[in-house]
């Protein structure tokens, strides 16, 4: 037995004596990268199984070994925080006969520190002690000597933004390639240090010589507001910089930059200006002035961008009503980010986005689809709704909100939302808290779909200037979206439809003179003329307004008088072939037959399929729709009203929305959905074969006739010549 024991001891001694260690290195532990308990980790390799003493000072280290690729043994030994090792002092590490120096940096000290990089591999040097940073794919956080380093191998912006939110150290330093620095330019950090792509760093190890070009960065904190770093290439100082912390760029602790009320709108690209520099606008509110806000836009392919604020609007109601008897204190900030086609390169594609009021206050992640301006041979769907609040004292609008929540997973099915006016009831009620509540709750749908609104009478405010509405909601026709035309006349093109939005508030309430009416009519006609010029590409025209042309409540002047007040517009709609007139104001859904001058259009080209009129072909006037059943608690109508000569269909009290399907240049389909009973309660088809389509057919037919006539003439001429020749030959014979 004693003999066997001696043999085993001798074998172990022989193994130990023959053990050759190589690739020994010290890894930085998760104590510095993820608040873990491992200060550092010792690693080395050998071709033989080694049983050697491993110590740090007098502490025996435990280790694990594994046989890798049938070639060598790989050893790891953790140095844990409970070892009570002193920081920034040289500690002796024993690996058999080899001695290493371990000098652990502090997390929140002020000692100088160095970082070395080689093609995505980083090392940290503390005096003569070298730590390899564990391998990582995109980014790695290191908190050392009061500096939060974000090392960047791959520029994944969402990951970097999350890294910046980690409260490490007094300074934040990003190290990576120039291309990533350019993408992150909207962010606020202490400094970004560019690693040149044509310079390389040799992987440093304790038992190897340094070969090739070496980039080394030395950092030293002078005080809370001054950081020095030196940039060395092969031990030669090539750049020195002193960074001063810009406290003005830091958001105040008292600031509330949490984004809310996010809403998407269309930009100038969808107007006659066709300006791709403003494709989509995203607006959101904050309670404080937050100029460092931005939006992260990304997809599943190659879009990954941070976009800074384009504009900040201040809605200060006390200033608006400063010289009046009204008492307002409400203040909010509307932050606007404009997205162009270089950021959103593919129309019709879904993009993800997240809003950052500042680096530490952000929204949830959302999606939206960039609508197609040009026709793409696909069926497109538009949602129409109006007269809706979100106070929910009687849960009147809850079904509509629930329905919008239910369709978000299929949000690509719809291009835009068209809101026909009257929000919140009213936007300025309760010192604008009603409007603020509306902004917060409407994100259920406006964070996913572009919103095209037109204002209603309840959106005008106490001074009838539409201040809350006008400043909060974006419309893409700035040159004519002014007080002179009562705010928000604009038009956009989507696929095969030209949509017009106008606000005749002062006209229907008889609060303007004839000159003002003529001005509004001229704006409308000029737009219709331009739309008609483009009828080959965009054959359909739909007009939107809060105010109905006709409706069935005979006791309401809006139903009995509007067709008179709006007669000049009705004449234009008939003249230029408007297909549908969408409105709201009445708090239910109603469909009215095409009328002009309060007269039926049955004898002017209208064809229907019976009394329910589910098919309208080549109508001489628009189909009139009232889409006011989205849910409000201001006034509950006694519906249905007694039918008028033009009344086709009315709904009762239930919430509802309308969906328009654009099939092609000749067919539109519309359906009204009762959101309580979850069923279609009304539908109709609009067919137009007149206009450009019939003109094209006529032109083709005309050319065919002309061609046939030419052939006939040529044939007769040839026949005549040949006949004369035959007669001549006959006479000669």
DRENTI-272940 format. One record per residue: residue in one letter; x, y, z negated of N, C-alpha, C in turn. Coordinates in steps of 0.2 Angstrom, whole numbers, plus 5000, padded with zeros to 4 digits. Layout:
DRENTI-272940
AXYZXYZXYZ/...
end
This chain:
DRENTI-272940
X500449945000500050005000500450065000/X500950064996501450124996501750135002/X501950075005502250085012501850115017/X501250095017500750125022500650195021/X500650215014500550285013501150325015/X501750295015502350335017502350345024/X502150285028502050295035501550345038/X501050355034500550405036500850475035/X501150485029501450545028501950565033/X502350515035502850525040502550545047/X502050505049501750525055501450595055/X501150615049500850685049501450735050/X501950715046502550765047502850765054/X502850705057503050705064502650745069/X501950735068501450775072501550855071/X501650865064501750945062502350965066/X502950925065503550955068503550955076/X503150915079503150915086502550965089/X502150995084501551035086501851095089/X501651115095501851175099501251215100/X501251275096500651325097500751375102/X500251385106500251435111499551475112/X499551535115498951575116498651595109/X499151605104498851625098498551695099/X498051715096497751775096497251785090/X497151855089496651865084496051905087/X495451875086494851915089494551955083/X494252015086493852055082493252025079/X493052025073492451985070491852025071/X491251995070490652025071490452075065/X490952085060490852135055490852205059/X491252205064491352275068490852275074/X490652225076490152225082489452215080/X489252185075488552175074488452165066/X488852205062488652205055488652135052/X489152085055489152015052489652015046/X489851955044490251945039490951915040/X491051905047491751885049492151945051/X492751955047493152015049493552005055/X493851945056494251925062494251855062/X494451825068494551755069495151745073/X495551695070496151675073496051615077/X496351615083496251565088496951545091/X497051485092497651465096497551395099/X498051375103497951305106498651265105/X498551205106499151155106498951095110/X499451065113499351005117499350945112/X499550945106499550895101499050915095/X498750865092498350885086498850905081/X498650965078499150995073498750995066/X499150985061498950995055499451035051/X499351105052499851145049499551195044/X499951225040499651265035499451335038/X498851355037498551415039498351465033/X498651515033498551565027498551635029/X498151675025498151745025498351765018/X498951795018499251805011499351745007/X498951735002498951664998498351624999/X497851655003497251625004497251565010/X497151505008497151455013496551455017/X496651455024496151465029495851395031/X495251395032494951335035494851345042/X494851285046494851295053494451235056/X494251245062493951195066494351185073/X494451125075494751105081494351065086/X494451075092494051035097494551015103/X494450965106494850945112494550965118/X494851005122494551045128494851015134/X494350995139494550975146495050915146/X495050875140495550825140496250845141/X496350905139497050935140497350965134/X496951005130497351035124496851045119/X497051055113496651065107496551145106/X495951155104495751235103495551235096/X495951285092495851295085495551365084/X495051375079494751435077494751435069/X494951495066494951495059494651565057/X494051575054493751635052494051665046/X494151735046494351775040493651815038/X493451795033492751815030492851875026/X492251915025492351975021492351955014/X492151895012492251885004492951865002/X493451865007494151855005494451915002/X494051975002494252034998494952055001/X495052055007495652075010495652155011/X496252185009496252255010496352285017/X495952335018495952365025496552415026/X496752415032497352465034497952455030/X498052395028498652365025498952305029/X499552295030499852235033499752175029/X499352125032499252065029499652015033/X499951965029500351915032499851855034/X499951835040499551775043500051715044/X500051655041500451605043500151555047/X500451535052500251475057500851435057/X500851385053501451335052502051375051/X502551375056503151415055503151485058/X502551505061502451565064502151615059/X502351685060502051735055501751785060/X501151805058500751865062500651915057/X500551975060500252035055499552045057/X499152055052498452065052498352135048/X498152185052497952245049497252265051/X496852255046496152265047495952335047/X495552365052495352435052494752445048/X494652505045494052515042493452525047/X492852525044492252545048492252615048/X492252645043492152715042492752755039/X493352735041493952775039494152825044/X494752845044494952905049495652885051/X495852825051496552805054496552805062/X497052825065497152815072497052745074/X496752735080496652675083496752675090/X496952615094497052615101496552565104/X496452575110496052525114496352515121/X496452455123496752435129496252395133/X496252405140495752365144496052335150/X495852275152496052245158495552205161/X495252235167494752205171494152175167/X493952215162493352195158493552165152/X494152145150494352125144494752175140/X494452185134494752235130495052215123/X495552255121495852245115495952305111/X495952295104495952345099496652335096/X497052395095497652395092497652435086/X497852405080497852445074498652435072/X499052495073499752485072500052435076/X500352375073500652325076500152265077/X499552275074499052215074498552225080/X498552165084498152165090497552125089/X496952145091496352115091496052105098/X495852045100495552045106494752055105/X494452095109493752095108493352035112/X492952005108492551945111492351965118/X492351915122492151925129491351945129/X491151985134490452005134490352015142/X489652015143489452025150489352105152/X488852135148488752205150489052255146/X488852255139489152305135489352275128/X489752305124489952285118490052345113/X489752335107489752395102490352375097/X490752425096491252415091491252475086/X491152465080491152525075491852515071/X492252565073492952565069493152635068/X493452645062493652705060493252765061/X492552755060492052805061491952825068/X492152785073491952795080491552735082/X491052755085490552695089490752695096/X491152645098491352625104490852585108/X490652605114490252565118490652545124/X490852485125491352465130490852435136/X490952455142490452445147490852405153/X490652345154490852305159490352305165/X489752305164489252305169488752365167/X488552405171488152465169487352445169/X487152415164486452405163486252455158/X485852505161485652565158485252555152/X484752515152484352495147484652475141/X485152435142485652405136486052465133/X486352505137486752555135486352605131/X485752625133485252665129485152635122/X484952575122484852545116485552545111/X486052535114486752535111486852605108/X486652655111486752725109486252745103/X485752705102485252715097485552685090/X486052645090486352615084486752665081/X486552675074486852725070487552705067/X488052705072488752685069489152755069/X489552755064490052805064489852875065/X490352925066490252995066490353015074/X490652975078490752995085490552935089/X490352955095490152895100490552905106/X490952855108491352855114491152795118/X491052815125490852765130491452755134/X491652695136492252675140492052635146/X492152655152491852615158492052645164/X491752625169491952645176491552715178/X491852755182491552815184490852815187/X490752765190490052755193489552755188/X489652725182489152715177489152785173/X489752815172489652885169489252935173/X489252925180488752965184488052955182/X487852885181487152865180486952895173/X487452895169487252915162487352985160/X487353025165487553095164487053135160/X486353115160485853145157485853135149/X486253085147486253065140486753115136/X486653115130487053155125487453105121/X488153105122488653065118489253115117/X489653095113490253135112490753135118/X490953085121491353085127491253015130/X491453015137491452955141492152955144/X492452905143493152895146493152845151/X493352875157493352835163494052795164/X493952725165494452685166494452675174/X495052695177495152695184495052625187/X494752615192494652555195495352525198/X495752565200496452545203496952535198/X496852535192497352525187497152465182/X497652425180497552365177497852355170/X497652325166497952315159498152235158/X498752225157498952155156498652135149/X498352075149498152045143498652035137/X498652075132499152075127499052015122/X499551985120499551935115500151935111/X500151905105500751915100501351885103/X501351835107501951805109502151815116/X501851865119501951875126502251945127/X502651955133502852015134502252055138/X502252115138501852155142502052165149/X501652145154501852145161501352195164/X501552225170501052265174500852325171/X500352365174500152425172499752425166/X499852465161499452455155499152525153/X498452525152498152585150497952575143/X498152625139498052625132497752695130/X497252685126496852745123496952755116/X497252805114497352815106496852865104/X496552855098496052895096496152915089/X496052985087496153005080495653065079/X495353055073494853105071495153155067/X495153215069495453275065494953295059/X494253305061493753315056493153295059/X492553315056491953295058491753325065/X492053375067491853405073492453405079/X492953375077493553375082493853305082/X493853275089494153205090494653215095/X495253185094495753185099495853115102/X495953115109496153055112496753065117/X497153015117497753015122497652955127/X497852975133497752925138498452905141/X498652845140499352825142499352775147/X499752775152499852735157500652705157/X500752645155501352615154501752655149/X501452665143501752705138501952775140/X501652805145501752875147501152915146/X501152965142500553005141500353045148/X499753025150499553055156498953105155/X498653105149498053145148497953155141/X497853215138497653225131497053265131/X496553255127495953295126495753295119/X495453355117495153365111494453375112/X494053335109493353335110493053375104/X492653415105492253455100491553435100/X491253415095490553385094490153445095/X489653445100489253495102488553485098/X488553515092487953505088487353535091/X487353585095486753615098486453555103/X486753505105486453455109486153405105/X486253405099485953355094485253375092/X484753335093484053345091484053355083/X483653415081483653425074483253365071/X483453355065483053305061482353325060/X482153385060481453405059481053405066/X481353385071481053385078480653325079/X480053325082479653275083479653265091/X480053225093480153215101479853145103/X479453115099479053055101478653075107/X478753035113478253055119477553025118/X477053055120476453035120476053065126/X475453035128475053065133475353055140/X475753005141476153005148475652995154/X475753025159475253025165475653035171/X475452995176475852995183475453035188/X475753065192475353105197475753105203/X475453115209475753115216476153185217/X476653185221477053245222476953265229/X477353315231477253345238477253305244/X477653245243477653195248476953175251/X476453175247475853145249475353205252/X475653265253475353325255475553335263/X475253385266475553405272476253425273/X476553445267477253455267477753395268/X477453335266477853275267478553275264/X478653305258479253325255479453265251/X479953225253480153165249480553175243/X480753245242481053265236480653265230/X479953255231479553255225479053205227/X479153135225478753085227478253075222/X478453065215478053045210478253095204/X477753115200477953155194477653115188/X478053115183477853085176477853145171/X477353155168477253205163477153175156/X477353195151477253175144477253235139/X476953225133476953275128477453265122/X477653315119478053305113477753365108/X477853355102477653405097478153455096/X478753445098479353485097479653505104/X480053555104480453565110481053515111/X481053475116481453415116481853415123/X482353465124482553465131483053415133/X483253365128483653305130483253245132/X482553255133482253195135482353175142/X482253115144482353085150481953015151/X481952995157481552935159481952885162/X481952815160482252765162481852725168/X482052725174481752695179482152635181/X481752575182482152515184481652465187/X481952425191481552365194481952305193/X481752255197482052185196482552175201/X482752225205483252225211483852265209/X483852325212484452365212484252435209/X483652455207483552525204483652515196/X484052565194484252565187484452635185/X484052685184484252755184483952785178/X484352835175484052885170483952955174/X483352985173483153045176482953095171/X483353155171483253205166482653245168/X482453285163481853325164481953375169/X481353385173481353435179481053505176/X480653505171480253565169479953545162/X479953595158479653595151479153655151/X478453635150477953685150477753695142/X477653755140477453765133476653785133/X476253745130475553765129475453785122/X475453855121475353885115474753925115/X474253895112473553915113473453985109/X473853995103473754055100474054115104/X474554105109474754155113474254165119/X473854115121473354125126472854165124/X472554155118472054185115472254245110/X472854275111473154315106472654385105/X472454405110472054465110471254455110/X471054395107470354385107470154365100/X469554355099469254335093469354255091/X469554215096469654145095470254135091/X470254085086470754065082471053995084/X471654005087471953935089472653935086/X472853875084473553865082473953815086/X473553775090473853725094474453735098/X474953695097475553705102475753635104/X475953625110476253565112476653575118/X477153535120477653535125477453485130/X477453505137477353465142477953455146/X478253395146478853375149478753345155/X479053365161478953335167479553315171/X479553255173480153225177479853205184/X480253235189480053225196480553175199/X480253125202480553065205480553075213/X481153065216481153075223481253005226/X481353005233481352935237482052905236/X482552945234483252915232483152875226/X482752895221482652855215482152795216/X481652815220481152765221481152745229/X481552705231481752695238481152655242/X480752625239480252575242479552595240/X479152625245478452635244478152565244/X477552565240477252505239477552455234/X478052475231478452435226478252455219/X478252405214478152415207478752435204/X478752485200479352505196479152505188/X479652485184479652495177479952565175/X479652585169479952645166479852645159/X480252685156480152695148480352775147/X479952805143480052875142480452885135/X480952925135481352945129481253015128/X480953035122480853105120481553125118/X481953085115482653095114482953025114/X483553015113483952955113483552905108/X483352925102483052885097482252885097/X481952915101481152915101480952895108/X480652835109480452815115479752785115/X479452785121478852755122478952675123/X478352645124478352575127478652575134/X478752515136478852505144478252495147/X478252535153477652535158477852515165/X477352505169477452495176476952545180/X477252555186476752585191476952575198/X476552575202476652565210476652625213/X477152635218477152695222476652685228/X476152725228475652715233475952725240/X475652695245475852705252475552765255/X475952805258475652865262475452835269/X475852795272475652775279475252705278/X474852695283474452635283474852575284/X474752525281475152465281474852395282/X474252405285473752345287473552305282/X473552335276473352305270472652335267/X472252295264471652325260471852365254/X471652425253471852465247471252485243/X471352485237470852505232470952565228/X470452605227470452665223469952665218/X470052685212469552685206469352755205/X468652765205468352835204467952825197/X468052885193467652885187467652955185/X467152975180467153045178466753045172/X466753105168466353125162466453075157/X467053085154467253035149467653065143/X467553045137467953065131468153005128/X468653015123468952965119468852975112/X468353015110468153025102467952965099/X467452925103467252865101466852865094/X466552925093466052925087465452875088/X465252865094464752815095464952765100/X465652755101465952705105465652705112/X465452765115465152775121465652755127/X466352775126466752765132467252695130/X467052665125467552605123467552555129/X466952535132466952485137467452505143/X467452575145467852595150468552585148/X468752605142469452595140469652525140/X469152485138469352405137469452385144/X469052405149469152375156469752395159/X469952465158470652485160471252445157/X471152425150471652385147471652315150/X471052285152471052225155471352215162/X471452275166471652265173472452285173/X472752295167473452325168473852265170/X473752205169474152155171474152145179/X473552175182473552165189473552235192/X473952285189473952355191474052365198/X474452325201474652335208474052335213/X473452305210472852305214472552365216/X472752425212472452485213472952535215/X472852585219473352635221473352695217/X472752725216472652785212472052785208/X471952825203471352845199471152915201/X470552915203470252985204469753005199/X469853055195469453075190469053135192/X468353135191467953185194467753235189/X468153245184468053305179467653295173/X467753335168467453335161467853285157/X468353305154468753265149468653285142/X468653235138468653245131468053275127/X467753325131467153355128467253385121/X467653445121467953475126468753475125/X469153495130469853495129470053545123/X469753595123469953645118469553645111/X469153595110468753585104469253565098/X469053585092469353575086470053595087/X470153655089470853685090471253645094/X470953615100471253575105471453505102/X471253485096471353415094470953365098/X470453385101470053345105470353325111/X470653385114471053375120471753335119/X472053345113472653305111472453235110/X471953215107471653145106471553115113/X471253155118471153125125471853115128/X472353155127472953145130473253075128/X473253065121473553005118473152945120/X472552945121472152885123472152875130/X472152925134472152915141472752875144/X473252865140473852835143473652755144/X473052735141472852665143472852655151/X472652715154472652705162473152745165/X473252805163473752855166474452835166/X474652795161475352775161475452715166/X474952695169475052635174474852655181/X474452705182474152725189474252805190/X474452825196474352895197473652925196/X473652975193472953015192472853075196/X472353075200472153135204471453155201/X471553215197470953245194470653305197/X470053315196469753385198469353405192/X469453475190469153495184468453505184/X468153495178467453505177467253565173/X466653585171466453635167466653635160/X466753575158466953565151467753565150/X468053575156468753575156469053655156/X468553695157468753765158469053805152/X468853785146469053815140468653875138/X468753905132468353965130468454025134/X468954035138469054095142468954075149/X468754015151468553995157469154005162/X469753995159470353995163470653925164/X470453875162470653805163471353805160/X471553835155472253835153472553765151/X472153735146472353665144472453625150/X471853625154471853575160472453595165/X472453655166472953675172473653665170/X473853675164474553665161474753595160/X474253555158474353485156474353435162/X473953455167473953405173474253435179/X474553395183474953415189474553405195/X474553455200474253445206474753455211/X474753425217475353435222475253485227/X474853535226474753595230474853655227/X475453675224475653725220475453795224/X475653805230475553865234474753895233/X474353845233473653865233473253845227/X473553815222473253795216473353855211/X472953905212473053965209472353985206/X472354045202471754075199471354095205/X471654115210471254155216470754105219/X470854035219470353995221470053945216/X470053975210469753945204470053875202/X470753875204471153815201470953745205/X471553715207471553645209471153635215/X471253675220471153645227471753615230/X471753555231472253515234472053455238/X472453435242472353375246472953325247/X472753265247473353215248473153165253/X473653135256473553075261473753015258/X473352965258473552895256473252845261/X473652815265473452765269473052795275/X472452775275471952795281471452845278/X471552875272471152925269471452985268/X471153045269471353115267470853135262/X471153145256470753155250470753235248/X470153265248470153335246469853345239/X470153395235469853405228469753485228/X469153505226469053575225468553585219/X468653645217468253665211467853725211/X467253715213466753775215466353795208/X466753795202466353815196466053875197/X466353935199466053995199465554005204/X465553965209465053965214464353935212/X464453875209463753845207463453885201/X463953915197463653955191463554025193/X463554045200463354115202463754165199/X464454155198464854205195465454225199/X465254225206465754255211465454295216/X465754335220465454375225465554335232/X465254365237465354335243466054325246/X466454375245467154375247467554315244/X467354305238467754245234467454185237/X466854175239466554115242466854105249/X466854165253467154155259467854135259/X468254155254468954135253469054055252/X468554035247468553965246468353925252/X467853945256467653915261468253905267/X468553965267469153965272469653915270/X469853915264470353865262470153795263/X469453775262469253715264469253695271/X469053745275469053735283469753725285/X470153765283470853765285471153695284/X471053665278471253595277470953545281/X470253555282469853505287470153505294/X470353565296470553575303471253535303/X471653545298472353505298472253435298/X471753415294471553345293471353315300/X470953355304470653335310471153325315/X471653365315472253355320472553295319/X472553265313472953205311472453145311/X471853145314471353095314471553035317/X472053035321472252965324472552925319/X472952955315473352915310472852905303/X472552955302472152955295471352975297/X470952925299470352935301469752955296/X469952945290469352955285469553015281/X468953055279469053105274468553095269/X468753105262468353095256468453165252/X467953195250467953255246467753245239/X468153275234468053265227467853325224/X467353325220467253385216466853365209/X466853405204466453385198465753395200/X465553445204464853465205464553425211/X463953395209463553365215463253405220/X463253385226462853415231462053405230/X461853345228461153325226461253285220/X460653285216460553235211459853235209/X459653195205458853175204458553205199/X458853245194458553275188458253345191/X457653345192457353405195457353465190/X457453445184457453505179458153535178/X458653505182459253535181459453575187/X459653645186459853685192460353655196/X460853615193461353585197461053535202/X460453505201460153455206459753495211/X459453545208458953585213459253635217/X459753665214460053725218460753715221/X461153665219461853655221461853655229/X461453615232461453615239461353675243/X461053725239460953795242461653835241/X461953835235462553865233463153835237/X463153775238463653745242463553725249/X463053765252462853755259463453765264/X463853815263464353825268464853765268/X464953735262465353675262465053615265/X464453605264464053555267464053555274/X464053615277464053625284464753605287/X465253625283465953595285466053525285/X465753495280465753425279465453385285/X464853415287464553385293464953395299/X465253455300465553475306466153435307/X466553415301467153385302467153315300/X466553285299466453215298466753185292/X466553215286466753195280466353125278/X466653075276466253015275465953005269/X466253025263465953025256466153085252/X465653105249465653165244465653135237/X466153135233466153105226466153165221/X465653155216465653205211465453175204/X465253215199465053185193464553235190/X464653255184464253305180463653275177/X463253245181462653205178462953135175/X462753125169463053065165462852995167/X462752985173462652915175462852905182/X462752855185462952845192462352855197/X462452885202461852895207462152895214/X461852865219461952865226461452895230/X461552955234461052985238461252975245/X460652985249460752975256461053035259/X461353025265461653085268461153135270/X461153195267460653255269461053315271/X460753355275460953425276460353475276/X460453525272459953575271459353545268/X459453495263458953465260458553425265/X458753405270458353365275458753295277/X458353245278458653185279458953185286/X459453145287459853135293459753075297/X459153045296458952985299458952995307/X458853055309458753065317459453095320/X459953095316460553125318461153075318/X461053015320461552965321461652925315/X461252925310461252885304460952815305/X461252765304460952695305460952665298/X460452635295460452595289460152535290/X460252485285459952425285459352415280/X458952465280458352465276458352515271/X457852505266457752565261458352565256/X458652505255459252515250459852545254/X459852545260460452575264461152555262/X461252485262461852465261462352465267/X462152495272462552505278462452575281/X462952615281462852685284463352685290/X463152695296463552695302463452765305/X464052795307464152855310463652915308/X463652915301463252965298463353035300/X462853085300463053155302463153195296/X463153165290463353195284463653145279/X463953165274464253115269463753075265/X463953025263463652985258463753025251/X463253045247463353075241463353035235/X463953035231463952985225464053035219/X463753015213463853045207464152985203/X464753005201465152955197465352985190/X464752985186464853015179464652975173/X464752905174464552855169465152825165/X465752855165466352825162466252825155/X465852865152465752865144465852925141/X465352965139465353025135464853025130/X464953065125464453065119464153135119/X464253185123464053255123463253255124/X463053215129462353215131462153155134/X461653125132461453055135460853075139/X460853055146460353075150459753025149/X459153055151458553005151458452975158/X458852925159458952895166458552835166/X458352805172458452845178457852905179/X458052955183457653005184457152995189/X456553025190456053015195456453025202/X456352975206456752975213456553035217/X457053065220456953115225456953085232/X456853125237456853095244457553075246/X458053095243458753075245458953025240/X458653005235458852955230458852885233/X459452855232459452785234459552735228/X459952755223460052715218460252755212/X460052735206460252765199460452705194/X460852725190460952675184460752705178/X460752665172460552685166461052705162/X461152685155461552715150462252685150/X462352625153462952585153463552625156/X464152615153464752635156464852605163/X465152645167465352615174465852645177/X466152615182466652645187466552625194/X466752665199466752645206467352625209/X467352575213467952555217467852555224/X468252595228468252605235468752555238/X468552515243469052475247469152505254/X469752515256469852545262470152485267/X469652465271469852405275470252425281/X470052465285470352485291470052555294/X470252575300469952645302469252645303/X468852595303468152595305467752575299/X468052545293467552515288467852535281/X467452555277467552565270466952535266/X467152505260466652475256466752505249/X466152515246466152545239465652505235/X465852495228465452455224465452495217/X464952495214464852515207464852465202/X465252465197465252405192464952435185/X464552395183464252405176464752375171/X465052405167465652385163465352345157/X464752355155464452325149464152255151/X463852255157463552185159464052155164/X464652195166465152165170464852135176/X464552175180464252155187464252215191/X464252205198464152255203463352265203/X463252335202462552355202462352395209/X462852415212462652445219463252445223/X463152435230463652435235463452465241/X463952485245463752505252464352505257/X464252495263464752495268464652565272/X465252595274465252655278465652635284/X465352645290465652625296465652685301/X466252695304466252755309466652725315/X466252725320466552705327466552765331/X466252825329466352885333466952915332/X467052985335467653015334468252995338/X468752985335469352965338469352895341/X469052855337468952785339468552775346/X467952805346467552805352467852845357/X468252905355468552935361469152895364/X469452855360469952815362469652765367/X469152735365468752685369468552715376/X468252785375468052815381468652835386/X469152855383469752865387470052805390/X470052745387470252685390469752665396/X469152675394468652655399468752705405/X468852765404468952815409469552805414/X470052785411470652765414470552705419/X470152655416469952595419469552615426/X469052655424468652675430469052715435/X469452755433469952795438470352745442/X470652695438471052655441470752615447/X470052585444469652555449469552595455/X469352655454469152705459469752715464/X470352715461470952725465471052665470/X471052605467471052545470470552545476/X469952565474469452555479469552605485/X469752665483469952715488470552695493/X471052665490471652645494471352585498/X470952535495470752485499470252505505/X469852555504469452585509469852615515/X470452645512470852685517471252625521/X471452575518471752525522471352495527/X470652475524470152445528470052495534/X469952555533469852605539470352605544/X471052605541471552605546471552545550/X471552485547471552425550470952415555/X470352445553469752435558469952475564/X470252535563470352585569470852545573/X471352515570471852485574471552425578/X471052385575470752335579470352355584/X469952415583469552445589470052465594/X470552495593471052525598471352465602/X471552415599471752355603471252325607/X470652325605470052295608469952335615/X469952405614469852445620470452445625/X471052435623471552425627471552365631/X471252315628471252245632470652245636/
end
